[in-house]
Amino acid sequence: DMSTSMQQLPPDLQVEAKALEALQAEFQKLLPAQQRLLTQKQENEMVMKELELLEPETPVYKQEGPTLLKVSVDQAKQNIANRLRFITEQIADIEDKIKALKEKEQQHRLKAVEIQQRMRAEQEKAAGSAE
């Protein structure tokens, strides 16, 4: 059991372990959002390539709710370009958050290692003075 094994850790090490767990949970929330956005970006890029193949006078229909609206090829391209820009900004935002989480995770891991090294040194010192 994770909580039992965590309780066996010294308090300062418990703090680091809990922080790492929280970061991991945060990371797990971001991954599906990042994947969804990458898929949307790919889909919109494919639509843009299709629009590039059309003649300017070709009728294009955009779905708005239950209705299909006729739009020009240029307007459709503009709509997709705007959507792609928005999606790209969201992907960059998530990538920044992931980078920040990884940096925090690294800091907590280093701190946990320092605590473990300090404990080992104290145990060795205690064992040495016990002789």
Secondary structure, DSSP 8 states (H G I E B T S, - for coil): -HHHHHHTS-HHHHHHHHHHHHHHHHHHHHHHHHHHHHHHHHHHHHHHHHHHHS-TTS-EEEEETTEEEEE-HHHHHHHHHHHHHHHHHHHHHHHHHHHHHHHHHHHHHHHHHHHHHHHHHHHHHHHHHH-
